[in-house]
Amino acid sequence: MASGFSLKDQLFNREKTRYLAGLFAASHAGFDPDRFEAEVMAELPALELKQRISLIAEVLSRHLPQDPEGMAAAILNALPPPLDPSLSDDDFGDFIFAPLGELVELRALETAPDLSLDVLAEITKRFSMEWAIRPYLVHWTDKTLARMEVWAEDENYHLRRLVSEGTRPRLPWGQAVPLALSQPLPLLDRLSGDPTRYVTRSVANHLNDISKKDPELVLTRLRQWQAEGVQSQSELDWITTHALRGLVKQGHSGAMEMLGYDPAAPVTAHLQLGPGPVRIGGALEFDCMLQGPSDAPVLVDYRLHFQRPGGKLSAKVFKLKQTRLKGGTARLSKRHPLKAGASTFTLVPGLHRLDLLVNGIERGSLTFDLLAQAE
């Protein structure tokens, strides 16, 4: 990411605010785009990303009809054409429409839930309403789930994706919803055979969320989908791998076996560090020699135990290689950068540990001293 890059400024700025104002001015008599823009921009630069969403929703609410029906009509009339239905992935939409979902929640949640769900269904064809739908799952659980049963069969894949993404147990940025982990599974059953990767990725992410609390529930569902054969084998394999990625990092034996890796395979590993000192700002270099049954499939990860302030260790698992032991051996190498001054994780000098994981089982380990960055 380039120095000085600001996501909030890229997503919510004067140009985007003016664009939104133009849509409403063209479709709703009496909407003053200049006044709307001025009111938003008077406060927007000082706010963080989510605060900017709330601000735009609040200012819009002052410029639109006060009754739910009038507000709904104003929003629907202002919407641009839906996102391209011929695409199949990575078409999330324009964040400037996120405030519309918050506006619907702000103004019509308690008094007009059915109308609100109608409006959210249209907005999500322009920008995902995965966050905005969650208050409806809280306040109108049965009504919203019933609507989702219809949406799961809709021809628009953005609406189908909303069913899975909106009910995720651990949706990033999303408020908690009062659903048992198993409650949305009948909806996921319908979506498991979806022809669109944007939808199946959400289904896999949903299962990955569930796996953090109930791994067996996820494994059982994946076995069921395998038996039913409603999805192509290649896509179901992709869903399975993506859904089990959290369990794989944990070395969960059931997940490993489902992916075709035997945790009990008699594999040995010789692990060796590269030459020279290991420093912050440099890289950790290592290689390993694996030996075991000829042509055995292996999933190889490595786990680094980082020093933290106060002397505690913090472990993190990284991917290395999925391969086979051709002729009973495989040699793997890795160069792991040790970036100085990272905003998300600060490296601390001291004794660190490197573990090699083969099919979820630790097969080798060594320690190394991480030195301070060279002057």
Order of alpha helices (4+ residues) and beta strands (2+ residues): alpha-alpha-alpha-alpha-alpha-alpha-alpha-alpha-alpha-alpha-alpha-alpha-alpha-alpha-alpha-alpha-beta-beta-beta-beta-beta-beta-beta-beta
